[in-house]
Amino acid sequence: MQRSSALGETKTDTQIKNKVKRQGSVYPFYFLLGALILYLVFSVIPGFIGLFYSFTDWNSFSTDINFVGFDNFGLIFSSEENYLSFIKNTLIFTVATIILKTALGLLFALLLTEGVKKLTNLHRVIIYLPAVLPMLVVGLVFKSILNPQTGLLNEFLRSVGLGAFAQKWLVDANIALFSIIGVDTWKGVGYIMVILLAGIQAIPKDYYEAAAIDGASPLQRLWSITLPLLMPVITVTTVLNLLYGLKVFDIVYALTNGGPGYATDVVFTSVFKEFGQGRYGVASALSTVLFVIMIVFGYFVIRLMTRKDQAE
């Protein structure tokens, strides 16, 4: 009887454990199901539909949709159109903002890691504050500030005797894109700083204390401890900046709308204009090209910045 009872208890325990395992494997799937459905409906399926239409001549001037193969892509990469310059502007914007936001964000994070607590917190809030402002609001404000005639920046330069540095910031085709890069960096550097600051604070203090005992200078500690241990966080911020830079639209639209001429047009402003002109097939092809660029750049950036960890 005792043996039977023991066997019965063992069998019951096994059944309970199996039931718990089944529940544990089913419940997370149920929890994810809603998000997966939304992702499929609003991201994956529209993406495949857009990919299909990028091989057609879909437009607002005809009800017929014909398969044209790679004609739209040939048009994009032809020298007769300006699409290549839009891709070039997008890449310049992306690379420049990645470098500036990462460098300045790291500099601010290092400066604000130590110091008087209250003053440091105040500075963190001031630097991060632009990140919470709507991009269109930032664009409209800086459009006024950078006005060549009545803008605050040129007025300030003239008032301090630096009128020679006053420029047509958003009107000159040679510097308009760099003006947009500067505005976007001002807005986004605080967000990158917060991420890097969290990464720096997660580094154990024991490493710095041991390095200080060995006589390492602050620059040596930065190079040998902070940067190597912060590399995973820098990889994350780089990928975030990469995805944002390649998809940039609102700040360009608010400041210049792609002007003067096509000097500041990027891929998504071009997509917006193509859809506005009823050239849906070409716009879809542009989006597809940008998607491929994002995949390729993202892959190589992650491989490049994580190759040391893979080697280890």
C-alpha positions as CSV (number, residue, x, y, z in Angstrom):
1,M,0.0,0.0,0.0
2,Q,2.8,2.3,0.8
3,R,4.5,1.5,-2.4
4,S,1.3,2.1,-4.3
5,S,0.7,5.3,-2.5
6,A,4.3,6.4,-3.2
7,L,3.9,5.4,-6.9
8,G,0.6,7.3,-7.0
9,E,2.1,10.4,-5.6
10,T,5.0,10.2,-8.0
11,K,2.7,9.8,-10.9
12,T,0.6,12.7,-9.7
13,D,3.7,14.9,-9.2
14,T,4.8,14.1,-12.7
15,Q,1.4,15.0,-14.2
16,I,1.5,18.3,-12.3
17,K,4.9,19.1,-13.5
18,N,4.0,18.2,-17.1
19,K,0.9,20.4,-16.8
20,V,3.0,23.3,-15.5
21,K,5.4,22.9,-18.4
22,R,2.6,22.9,-20.9
23,Q,1.1,26.0,-19.4
24,G,4.5,27.7,-19.3
25,S,5.0,27.0,-23.0
26,V,1.5,28.1,-24.0
27,Y,0.8,31.2,-22.0
28,P,3.8,33.3,-23.3
29,F,2.6,32.5,-26.9
30,Y,-0.9,33.7,-26.0
31,F,0.6,36.9,-24.6
32,L,2.6,37.5,-27.7
33,L,-0.1,36.6,-30.1
34,G,-1.8,40.0,-30.1
35,A,1.4,41.9,-30.7
36,L,2.4,39.4,-33.5
37,I,-0.9,39.9,-35.2
38,L,-0.6,43.7,-35.1
39,Y,3.0,43.5,-36.4
40,L,1.9,41.2,-39.2
41,V,-1.1,43.3,-40.2
42,F,0.6,46.7,-40.0
43,S,4.2,46.0,-40.9
44,V,5.0,42.6,-42.5
45,I,2.0,42.4,-44.9
46,P,2.2,46.1,-46.0
47,G,5.9,45.6,-46.5
48,F,5.4,42.7,-48.9
49,I,2.6,44.6,-50.7
50,G,4.9,47.6,-51.1
51,L,7.6,45.3,-52.5
52,F,5.1,43.9,-55.0
53,Y,4.1,47.4,-56.2
54,S,7.7,48.5,-56.6
55,F,7.8,46.2,-59.6
56,T,4.7,47.8,-61.2
57,D,3.7,51.0,-62.9
58,W,1.0,51.8,-60.3
59,N,0.0,55.4,-60.5
60,S,-2.9,57.8,-60.0
61,F,-3.3,58.4,-63.8
62,S,-4.5,55.0,-64.7
63,T,-6.6,52.2,-63.2
64,D,-4.4,49.6,-64.8
65,I,-1.5,48.2,-62.8
66,N,1.1,46.5,-65.0
67,F,4.2,44.5,-64.0
68,V,7.3,46.4,-65.3
69,G,10.1,44.4,-63.7
70,F,13.1,46.4,-62.6
71,D,12.2,49.6,-64.6
72,N,11.5,51.6,-61.5
73,F,14.8,50.6,-60.0
74,G,16.5,51.4,-63.3
75,L,14.9,54.9,-63.2
76,I,16.1,55.4,-59.6
77,F,19.7,54.5,-60.4
78,S,19.8,56.4,-63.7
79,S,21.8,59.6,-64.1
80,E,18.9,61.3,-65.7
81,E,17.0,61.7,-62.4
82,N,18.0,63.1,-59.0
83,Y,17.2,60.0,-57.0
84,L,20.9,59.1,-56.5
85,S,21.5,62.5,-55.0
86,F,18.7,61.8,-52.5
87,I,20.3,58.6,-51.5
88,K,23.6,60.4,-51.2
89,N,22.1,63.1,-49.0
90,T,20.5,60.4,-46.8
91,L,23.9,58.7,-46.3
92,I,25.7,62.0,-45.6
93,F,23.0,62.9,-43.0
94,T,23.2,59.4,-41.4
95,V,27.0,59.2,-41.1
96,A,27.3,62.8,-39.9
97,T,24.6,62.5,-37.2
98,I,26.0,59.1,-36.0
99,I,29.5,60.6,-35.5
100,L,28.3,63.9,-34.0
101,K,25.7,62.4,-31.6
102,T,27.9,59.6,-30.5
103,A,30.9,61.9,-29.9
104,L,29.0,64.6,-28.2
105,G,26.8,62.2,-26.3
106,L,29.9,60.4,-24.9
107,L,31.6,63.7,-24.1
108,F,28.5,64.9,-22.1
109,A,28.1,61.5,-20.4
110,L,31.7,61.5,-19.2
111,L,31.5,65.1,-18.0
112,L,28.2,64.5,-16.2
113,T,29.2,61.2,-14.6
114,E,31.0,63.0,-11.8
115,G,30.4,66.3,-10.1
116,V,28.0,68.1,-7.7
117,K,24.9,65.9,-7.7
118,K,22.3,68.7,-7.9
119,L,24.2,70.6,-10.5
120,T,24.9,67.5,-12.5
121,N,21.2,66.5,-12.5
122,L,20.3,70.0,-13.7
123,H,22.7,69.8,-16.6
124,R,21.4,66.4,-17.6
125,V,17.9,67.7,-17.7
126,I,19.0,70.7,-19.8
127,I,20.9,68.5,-22.3
128,Y,18.1,66.0,-22.5
129,L,15.2,68.5,-22.8
130,P,15.4,69.0,-26.6
131,A,14.9,65.2,-27.1
132,V,11.3,65.5,-25.7
133,L,10.3,68.3,-28.0
134,P,8.3,67.4,-31.1
135,M,10.4,67.4,-34.2
136,L,8.1,69.6,-36.2
137,V,8.2,72.2,-33.4
138,V,12.0,72.1,-33.4
139,G,12.0,72.5,-37.2
140,L,9.7,75.5,-37.1
141,V,11.6,77.2,-34.3
142,F,15.0,76.7,-36.0
143,K,13.5,77.8,-39.4
144,S,13.0,81.2,-37.7
145,I,16.3,81.2,-35.9
146,L,18.2,80.4,-39.1
147,N,16.4,82.9,-41.3
148,P,19.1,84.7,-43.2
149,Q,17.6,88.2,-42.7
150,T,15.8,88.3,-39.4
151,G,17.0,85.1,-37.7
152,L,18.5,85.2,-34.2
153,L,21.7,83.4,-35.2
154,N,22.7,85.9,-37.9
155,E,21.6,88.8,-35.7
156,F,23.7,87.6,-32.9
157,L,26.8,87.1,-35.1
158,R,26.4,90.7,-36.4
159,S,25.9,92.1,-32.9
160,V,29.2,90.7,-31.7
161,G,31.2,91.7,-34.8
162,L,31.1,88.3,-36.5
163,G,28.9,89.3,-39.4
164,A,31.3,87.7,-41.8
165,F,30.1,84.3,-40.4
166,A,26.5,85.1,-41.1
167,Q,25.2,82.7,-43.7
168,K,22.1,81.8,-45.6
169,W,21.8,78.7,-43.5
170,L,18.8,77.1,-45.1
171,V,18.9,78.9,-48.4
172,D,22.5,78.2,-49.6
173,A,22.5,74.8,-51.3
174,N,26.1,74.2,-50.1
175,I,25.4,74.4,-46.4
176,A,21.6,73.7,-46.0
177,L,22.1,70.0,-45.4
178,F,24.8,70.7,-42.8
179,S,22.5,73.1,-41.1
180,I,19.8,70.4,-40.8
181,I,22.5,68.0,-39.5
182,G,23.4,70.6,-36.8
183,V,19.7,71.0,-35.7
184,D,19.1,67.3,-35.6
185,T,22.3,66.8,-33.6
186,W,21.2,69.4,-31.1
187,K,17.9,67.7,-30.6
188,G,19.1,64.1,-30.5
189,V,22.3,64.2,-28.6
190,G,20.6,64.2,-25.2
191,Y,18.9,60.9,-25.9
192,I,22.2,59.3,-26.9
193,M,23.8,60.8,-23.8
194,V,21.3,59.2,-21.5
195,I,21.9,55.8,-22.9
196,L,25.7,56.2,-22.7
197,L,25.5,57.6,-19.2
198,A,23.6,54.5,-18.1
199,G,26.3,52.3,-19.7
200,I,29.1,54.2,-17.9
201,Q,27.3,54.0,-14.5
202,A,27.0,50.2,-15.0
203,I,30.7,49.8,-15.2
204,P,32.0,48.5,-11.8
205,K,34.0,51.1,-9.9
206,D,36.6,48.5,-8.9
207,Y,38.1,48.6,-12.3
208,Y,38.8,52.3,-12.1
209,E,40.2,52.0,-8.5
210,A,42.5,49.2,-9.5
211,A,43.7,51.2,-12.6
212,A,44.3,54.3,-10.4
213,I,46.4,52.3,-8.0
214,D,48.5,51.1,-10.9
215,G,49.0,54.7,-11.9
216,A,46.8,54.9,-15.0
217,S,45.9,58.4,-16.1
218,P,42.3,59.4,-16.7
219,L,42.9,59.2,-20.5
220,Q,44.3,55.7,-20.1
221,R,41.4,54.6,-17.9
222,L,39.0,56.0,-20.6
223,W,40.8,54.1,-23.4
224,S,41.4,50.9,-21.6
225,I,38.3,50.5,-19.4
226,T,35.5,52.8,-20.3
227,L,35.5,52.5,-24.1
228,P,35.9,48.7,-24.3
229,L,33.2,48.1,-21.7
230,L,31.0,50.7,-23.2
231,M,31.3,49.2,-26.7
232,P,28.0,47.1,-26.5
233,V,26.1,50.3,-25.6
234,I,27.8,52.3,-28.3
235,T,26.8,49.6,-30.8
236,V,23.2,50.0,-29.7
237,T,23.3,53.8,-30.1
238,T,25.0,53.5,-33.4
239,V,22.3,51.1,-34.8
240,L,19.5,53.4,-33.4
241,N,21.1,56.4,-35.0
242,L,21.6,54.4,-38.3
243,L,17.9,53.4,-38.5
244,Y,16.8,56.9,-37.6
245,G,19.2,58.6,-40.0
246,L,18.2,56.5,-43.0
247,K,14.5,57.1,-42.3
248,V,14.8,60.8,-41.6
249,F,11.9,62.9,-42.9
250,D,10.2,65.3,-40.5
251,I,13.2,67.6,-39.7
252,V,14.0,67.9,-43.4
253,Y,10.4,68.5,-44.3
254,A,10.0,71.2,-41.5
255,L,13.2,73.1,-42.3
256,T,13.5,73.0,-46.0
257,N,11.1,70.6,-47.6
258,G,14.0,69.3,-49.6
259,G,15.1,72.7,-50.9
260,P,16.7,74.8,-52.1
261,G,16.1,72.9,-55.3
262,Y,17.0,69.3,-54.4
263,A,19.9,70.1,-52.2
264,T,18.5,68.6,-49.0
265,D,16.0,66.1,-50.4
266,V,16.4,62.7,-48.7
267,V,14.9,59.3,-49.6
268,F,11.7,59.7,-47.6
269,T,11.0,63.3,-48.6
270,S,11.3,62.0,-52.2
271,V,9.0,59.1,-51.4
272,F,6.5,61.6,-49.9
273,K,6.7,63.8,-53.0
274,E,6.4,60.8,-55.4
275,F,3.2,59.6,-53.6
276,G,1.9,63.2,-53.7
277,Q,2.4,63.2,-57.5
278,G,0.7,59.9,-57.9
279,R,3.7,57.9,-58.9
280,Y,3.1,55.1,-56.4
281,G,5.2,52.4,-58.1
282,V,8.4,54.6,-58.1
283,A,7.7,55.6,-54.5
284,S,7.4,52.0,-53.5
285,A,10.7,51.2,-55.3
286,L,12.4,54.0,-53.4
287,S,11.2,52.6,-50.1
288,T,12.4,49.1,-51.2
289,V,15.9,50.5,-52.0
290,L,16.0,52.2,-48.6
291,F,15.0,49.0,-46.9
292,V,17.8,47.1,-48.6
293,I,20.3,49.9,-47.6
294,M,19.1,49.7,-44.0
295,I,19.6,45.9,-43.9
296,V,23.1,46.0,-45.5
297,F,24.4,48.9,-43.4
298,G,22.8,47.5,-40.2
299,Y,24.4,44.1,-40.7
300,F,27.9,45.4,-41.4
301,V,27.8,47.9,-38.6
302,I,26.8,45.3,-36.1
303,R,29.4,42.9,-37.4
304,L,32.1,45.6,-37.4
305,M,31.4,46.7,-33.8
306,T,31.0,43.3,-32.3
307,R,33.8,41.4,-34.1
308,K,36.0,41.7,-30.9
309,D,33.4,39.9,-28.8
310,Q,33.0,37.2,-31.5
311,A,36.7,36.7,-31.5
312,E,36.7,36.1,-27.8
